[in-house]
Amino acid sequence: MGKTVVCGAEPQVDIENKNNSLSGEVLNEGDVISIDGTSGDVLLCEAPVAPSLVSRYFEEGLAAVECFDDQSRFDQLVKHADEVAKLKVRANADTEADANRAN
């Protein structure tokens, strides 16, 4: 997973006590939080993470994303892109394992 960046947050950091407060909540060193990348919400828990439908399509094939409303259109688009592509790259890898999986 890449690095998370929170823009526009104004936490009050207490370096001596190794905690900070944000919107009235005190977070101590080691507390687990999750950040919703769509809304920017900070959750005071470990949120479950699931692979996106697009990731599942590339890793498991069309059958893995049958619940995706436009899977046949997406499949058609990807196949057309593969046919006309001059550069065969389809990855955004932050780690060696991600790069190997995209290969």
C-alpha positions as CSV (number, residue, x, y, z in Angstrom):
1,M,0.0,0.0,0.0
2,G,1.2,3.5,-0.8
3,K,1.8,6.3,1.7
4,T,-1.3,8.0,3.0
5,V,-1.5,11.8,3.0
6,V,-4.1,13.8,4.8
7,C,-4.5,17.3,3.5
8,G,-6.3,20.1,5.4
9,A,-6.1,18.4,8.8
10,E,-5.1,20.5,11.8
11,P,-4.1,18.0,14.5
12,Q,-2.7,19.3,17.8
13,V,0.5,17.3,18.3
14,D,1.9,16.8,21.8
15,I,5.4,15.4,21.2
16,E,6.2,15.1,24.9
17,N,3.2,12.9,25.7
18,K,3.3,11.1,22.2
19,N,-0.3,11.9,21.3
20,N,-2.4,14.3,19.3
21,S,-5.9,15.5,19.1
22,L,-8.0,16.0,16.1
23,S,-11.6,17.2,16.3
24,G,-11.7,16.6,20.0
25,E,-10.4,13.0,19.8
26,V,-7.1,12.1,21.5
27,L,-5.0,9.6,19.6
28,N,-2.0,8.0,21.4
29,E,1.1,6.6,19.9
30,G,0.2,3.1,18.6
31,D,-3.5,3.7,18.2
32,V,-4.9,2.2,15.0
33,I,-6.8,4.5,12.7
34,S,-8.1,4.1,9.1
35,I,-8.5,6.9,6.5
36,D,-11.3,6.7,3.9
37,G,-9.5,7.6,0.7
38,T,-12.8,8.7,-0.9
39,S,-14.3,10.9,1.8
40,G,-11.2,11.7,3.8
41,D,-12.9,10.5,7.0
42,V,-10.6,9.4,9.8
43,L,-12.0,6.3,11.5
44,L,-10.9,5.4,15.0
45,C,-10.6,1.7,14.2
46,E,-9.1,-0.7,11.7
47,A,-11.4,-0.7,8.7
48,P,-11.6,-3.9,6.6
49,V,-10.0,-3.6,3.2
50,A,-11.1,-5.6,0.1
51,P,-9.5,-5.7,-3.4
52,S,-11.3,-3.5,-5.9
53,L,-13.3,-5.0,-8.7
54,V,-10.7,-3.8,-11.2
55,S,-7.9,-5.5,-9.3
56,R,-9.9,-8.7,-9.1
57,Y,-10.6,-8.5,-12.9
58,F,-6.9,-8.3,-13.7
59,E,-5.9,-11.0,-11.2
60,E,-8.8,-13.5,-11.5
61,G,-10.5,-12.7,-14.8
62,L,-14.0,-11.7,-15.9
63,A,-15.8,-14.4,-13.8
64,A,-14.5,-12.8,-10.6
65,V,-16.4,-9.6,-11.2
66,E,-19.8,-10.9,-12.4
67,C,-21.4,-8.6,-9.8
68,F,-20.0,-5.5,-11.7
69,D,-22.8,-4.0,-13.7
70,D,-20.7,-3.2,-16.7
71,Q,-18.2,-6.0,-16.6
72,S,-18.7,-6.9,-20.3
73,R,-18.1,-3.3,-21.3
74,F,-15.1,-3.1,-19.1
75,D,-13.8,-6.4,-20.5
76,Q,-14.3,-5.1,-24.0
77,L,-12.5,-1.9,-23.3
78,V,-9.5,-3.6,-21.7
79,K,-9.2,-6.1,-24.6
80,H,-9.4,-3.3,-27.1
81,A,-6.8,-1.3,-25.3
82,D,-4.5,-4.4,-25.2
83,E,-5.0,-4.8,-29.0
84,V,-4.0,-1.2,-29.9
85,A,-1.5,-0.6,-27.1
86,K,2.1,0.1,-28.1
87,L,3.3,0.0,-24.5
88,K,2.3,-3.0,-22.5
89,V,2.2,-1.5,-19.0
90,R,-0.7,-1.9,-16.6
91,A,0.6,-1.4,-13.1
92,N,0.9,1.1,-10.3
93,A,3.3,-0.8,-8.0
94,D,4.7,0.5,-4.7
95,T,6.5,-2.8,-3.8
96,E,8.4,-5.5,-5.6
97,A,5.5,-7.9,-4.9
98,D,3.0,-5.6,-6.5
99,A,5.2,-5.2,-9.6
100,N,5.6,-9.0,-9.8
101,R,1.9,-9.5,-9.5
102,A,1.3,-7.0,-12.3
103,N,3.7,-8.8,-14.6
